[in-house]
Structure formats: C-alpha cells, structure tokens
Amino acid sequence: MIELQPFTKSDFQRLINWIDSPKLLLQWGGPTFFYPLDKSQLEQYLGESGGINPKKMIFKAINNETRNVVGHIEIDNIDRKSNSARICRVLVGSPNLRNRGIGSLIMKAILKICFGQLKLHRVELQVWSVNKSAIACYEKIGFVKEGLLRDVRKMGNRYYNVYQMSMLEEVWKSHNL
C-alpha cells in the first residue's frame, strides 16, 4: 500500500537526487523547471500549493511497509466549479523501484483523494507517447486516451507527442479503486 503525505521542504533534496538528467526533468516536470533542479525552484513550486482551497496539491508517496518515500505526485488545475483537475508530475523515484507496480499504487492513492476527498467528476493527465509503461499503467486503472497532441514538447532536436487521457468519477467507482 501507498500513503500520500504533503510534499514539504524536507523532501527537496530527495527529489533533486531523483531528477538526475535534463531528459528526466523534462519528462517529469515539463517546461516548468530547468536543469539542474534546485531548492529555489522547488520553493516556488511548493509555494503554489498553499491556502484554503489550493489549485495545486503536492504529495510524496510513502511505502506503508518500509515507510520509505518512493515517489512524488501532484494534483494541479483543481477546478472546484467544474469538479475537475489534472494529475501531473508522477514519479517513482528510484530507478530500481520502477516497473514493479508502485506507479499504479501511487495513482490509485491520488485518485482516492481526487474522487473521494475532493469529490471531482473528471481527472485528466498528459503522458509522453513514448512512455509505454506509464500509458499501460494508466489504461489498466481506467484512464482513456482522448487524443494525441502532436509535437508538443521539444527535447534536444526532436519533438515529442503527448497523449491526453482522462478518467470520470463513474469509472473510478466501477473499478473500486
């Protein structure tokens, strides 16, 4: 099981250590951050998540058995009027933990917050079209591809496509996530 707790300043160095290349930073953080990731960027990032009804909620993912922090995830663009939000910055931190189902557990935990606690109707995300393991993870838990955004991100001299995916409340309820 995975428990999500608020991401705090004490988590900065761990996240900085996980993001060890410009490619991973762009894949994880999009154009919001620049390499190398540092504490000043993370302070600004964390500052965007405060207040009574924040538009952004940032979490660290903790393995309940080991109590180790194993990942990071965010809910962004929280729209309480339309009951929708976007999941982003999903990361299983240590490379030796990837492709072991931890990403699915993190996603299921964040969906409980989205649909259970926040009472959202729709949750969306975007994923690089080349990230086959993430796409498989998202589809397995009930996300649906809505479209392909062509050449939306540039890395080096190459452009990459991104899939727009979403899940609706009734799908979440039917999957008993």
C-alpha positions as CSV (number, residue, x, y, z in Angstrom):
1,M,0.0,0.0,0.0
2,I,1.0,3.6,-0.6
3,E,0.2,6.5,1.6
4,L,0.3,10.1,0.3
5,Q,1.6,12.9,2.5
6,P,2.1,16.6,1.7
7,F,5.4,17.3,0.0
8,T,7.5,19.6,2.2
9,K,10.9,21.4,2.2
10,S,12.4,18.4,3.9
11,D,11.6,16.4,0.7
12,F,13.5,18.8,-1.6
13,Q,16.9,17.0,-1.6
14,R,15.4,13.6,-2.2
15,L,13.5,14.9,-5.3
16,I,16.6,16.7,-6.5
17,N,18.6,13.5,-6.2
18,W,16.0,11.5,-8.2
19,I,15.9,14.0,-11.1
20,D,19.4,13.2,-12.4
21,S,19.2,14.3,-16.0
22,P,17.7,17.0,-18.2
23,K,15.7,14.4,-20.0
24,L,14.1,13.1,-16.8
25,L,13.5,16.6,-15.6
26,L,11.6,17.5,-18.8
27,Q,9.7,14.2,-18.7
28,W,8.7,14.7,-15.0
29,G,8.3,18.4,-14.8
30,G,7.6,19.7,-18.3
31,P,8.8,23.2,-19.2
32,T,8.1,24.4,-15.6
33,F,11.6,23.6,-14.3
34,F,15.1,23.9,-15.7
35,Y,18.1,21.6,-15.1
36,P,19.6,21.1,-12.7
37,L,16.6,21.1,-10.4
38,D,17.4,23.1,-7.2
39,K,15.8,24.2,-3.9
40,S,14.9,27.7,-5.2
41,Q,12.8,26.2,-8.0
42,L,11.1,23.8,-5.5
43,E,10.4,26.6,-3.0
44,Q,8.5,28.4,-5.7
45,Y,6.7,25.2,-6.7
46,L,5.7,24.4,-3.2
47,G,4.5,28.0,-2.7
48,E,1.9,27.5,-5.3
49,S,0.1,24.8,-3.2
50,G,-0.9,26.9,-0.2
51,G,-4.2,28.3,1.0
52,I,-7.6,27.1,2.0
53,N,-8.7,25.9,-1.5
54,P,-5.4,25.5,-3.4
55,K,-5.4,24.9,-7.1
56,K,-2.4,22.5,-6.6
57,M,-1.8,19.7,-4.1
58,I,1.7,18.2,-4.0
59,F,2.5,14.8,-2.4
60,K,5.3,12.4,-1.6
61,A,4.4,8.7,-1.8
62,I,5.3,6.5,1.1
63,N,5.5,2.7,1.1
64,N,3.4,1.7,4.1
65,E,5.5,-1.4,4.8
66,T,9.0,0.1,4.7
67,R,8.0,3.7,5.5
68,N,10.3,4.8,2.7
69,V,9.4,7.7,0.4
70,V,9.1,6.0,-3.1
71,G,7.6,8.7,-5.3
72,H,6.1,12.0,-6.0
73,I,2.7,13.1,-7.5
74,E,0.7,16.3,-7.9
75,I,-2.9,17.3,-8.5
76,D,-3.0,20.6,-10.5
77,N,-5.6,22.9,-12.0
78,I,-8.1,22.0,-9.4
79,D,-11.4,23.5,-10.6
80,R,-14.0,23.3,-7.9
81,K,-16.7,24.8,-10.1
82,S,-16.3,22.1,-12.8
83,N,-15.2,19.4,-10.4
84,S,-12.1,18.6,-12.4
85,A,-8.3,18.5,-12.0
86,R,-5.1,17.3,-13.7
87,I,-2.7,14.7,-12.3
88,C,0.9,15.5,-13.1
89,R,4.5,15.2,-12.1
90,V,4.1,11.4,-11.4
91,L,7.4,9.9,-10.4
92,V,8.5,6.6,-9.0
93,G,11.8,7.9,-7.6
94,S,14.4,5.2,-7.5
95,P,15.0,3.5,-10.9
96,N,15.2,0.1,-9.2
97,L,11.6,0.6,-8.0
98,R,10.2,1.3,-11.4
99,N,8.1,-1.2,-13.4
100,R,7.1,-3.0,-10.1
101,G,3.5,-1.7,-9.8
102,I,4.4,1.2,-7.5
103,G,3.2,3.7,-10.1
104,S,-0.2,2.0,-10.1
105,L,-0.4,2.2,-6.3
106,I,0.5,5.9,-6.3
107,M,-2.1,6.6,-9.0
108,K,-4.8,4.7,-7.0
109,A,-3.9,6.7,-3.9
110,I,-4.2,10.0,-5.7
111,L,-7.5,9.0,-7.3
112,K,-8.9,8.4,-3.8
113,I,-8.1,11.9,-3.0
114,C,-9.4,13.3,-6.3
115,F,-12.7,11.4,-6.4
116,G,-13.2,10.6,-2.7
117,Q,-11.9,13.7,-0.8
118,L,-12.2,16.4,-3.4
119,K,-15.4,14.9,-5.0
120,L,-14.2,15.5,-8.5
121,H,-16.1,14.4,-11.6
122,R,-13.2,14.3,-14.1
123,V,-9.4,13.8,-13.7
124,E,-7.1,14.2,-16.6
125,L,-3.4,13.8,-17.3
126,Q,-0.9,14.0,-20.1
127,V,1.8,11.4,-20.8
128,W,4.6,11.2,-23.4
129,S,3.6,8.9,-26.2
130,V,6.9,7.1,-25.9
131,N,6.3,6.3,-22.2
132,K,4.7,2.9,-22.9
133,S,4.8,1.7,-19.3
134,A,3.0,4.7,-17.9
135,I,0.4,4.5,-20.6
136,A,-0.2,0.9,-19.8
137,C,-0.5,1.7,-16.1
138,Y,-3.0,4.5,-16.7
139,E,-5.1,2.4,-19.0
140,K,-5.1,-0.6,-16.6
141,I,-6.6,1.5,-13.9
142,G,-9.3,3.1,-16.1
143,F,-7.9,6.1,-17.9
144,V,-8.9,6.6,-21.5
145,K,-6.9,8.2,-24.3
146,E,-8.8,11.2,-25.5
147,G,-6.3,12.5,-28.1
148,L,-2.8,12.9,-29.2
149,L,-1.1,16.3,-29.0
150,R,1.5,16.2,-31.8
151,D,5.0,17.6,-31.5
152,V,4.0,19.4,-28.2
153,R,7.4,19.1,-26.4
154,K,10.9,19.5,-27.7
155,M,13.9,17.7,-26.2
156,G,17.2,18.3,-27.9
157,N,16.5,18.5,-31.6
158,R,13.4,16.2,-31.6
159,Y,9.7,16.9,-30.9
160,Y,7.6,14.5,-29.0
161,N,3.9,13.7,-28.9
162,V,1.8,13.6,-25.7
163,Y,-1.4,11.7,-25.1
164,Q,-4.3,13.4,-23.3
165,M,-6.0,10.9,-21.0
166,S,-8.9,11.1,-18.5
167,M,-11.0,9.2,-16.0
168,L,-14.5,10.1,-15.0
169,E,-16.0,9.5,-11.5
170,E,-18.2,6.7,-12.5
171,V,-15.3,4.7,-14.0
172,W,-13.4,5.2,-10.7
173,K,-16.4,3.9,-8.8
174,S,-16.8,0.9,-11.1
175,H,-13.1,0.0,-10.7
176,N,-13.4,0.1,-6.9
177,L,-10.1,1.9,-6.8
